[in-house]
């Protein structure tokens, strides 16, 4: 049975999972070509923010995503101690992606759905719609003041790009020999150039991240998977997208290769030889999926809104994440709307 987790209506609040680190983190020396966010071992962060509420949230077991858009009661308290209200998202949803030359519906047929879809029986869904819990796990830390916003497809959490984040003591891909992880998010203008905004961290250096790089009014996806000594990092600088609309992104690992998708479209980007700052001419487009000898990673924690080391914060919003222990095709991806 698939599981969809959300908070009960009175508890709908902003969820901003941060980028705290699981331990000490040594940034790269100034001028180093190695990206500090991808180098070295990631340890356990010192949890120095406000803890999330410890109450257990209600979760629907039907496998149908909630789309009611129920708002939090104005003035209800959040884990950081401030009053919480729900702000309407005025950006719209499902806007066309002018820079990539493709609409948000490109990719799988029926990719744009009405959100009343049935999740696969083996999928776990996290509705990112409150500050108290994520996926049935109490938030372990709330950084800054992330906000709950109302969207046409339900509530989401908005991050300010400076210090907003959420943490939860769960690593949803633990034990998966194969996986598909999907996230629905909105990148906003005016954020940092490098944003590492959804970080699933296991022991040592084992981790899976969604990142973005901002370039004026466009962004591109950088995805990252490390399993033991093996790593894959598609750097999709040749696949720009407009800032502002909502997007579906996915990482798919089959045990020997990795792919990432934006709005159901496979982006066959290779690595950035210099780690950062590569131009499209520097990054080869792959003729076959990115090779990755993947073995399951273990238990750990997750940050939303920044890297687990509390850096590289995101300016934008996150609405939903889904984790499936096998390969899904774009036709099986969760609908954007």
Secondary structure, DSSP 8 states (H G I E B T S, - for coil): --EEE---GGG----------BS------TT-SS-TTTSS---B----SB--------EE-SSB---------TTEE-TTSSEE-EEE--S-SS--BTTTTB-TT-SSTT-S--S--B--TTEEEEE---SSEETTEEEEEEETT-EEEEETTEEEEEEESSS-EEEES--TTTT-SSEEEEEEEEE-TT--SEEEEEEEE-STT-EEEEEEEEETTEEEEEEEEEETTEEE--B-TTS-EESSSEEEEEEEE-SSEEEEEETTEE--B---TTSSS--GGGS-B-SS-EE---------EEEESS-TTS-S--EEEEEEEEEESS---GGGS----
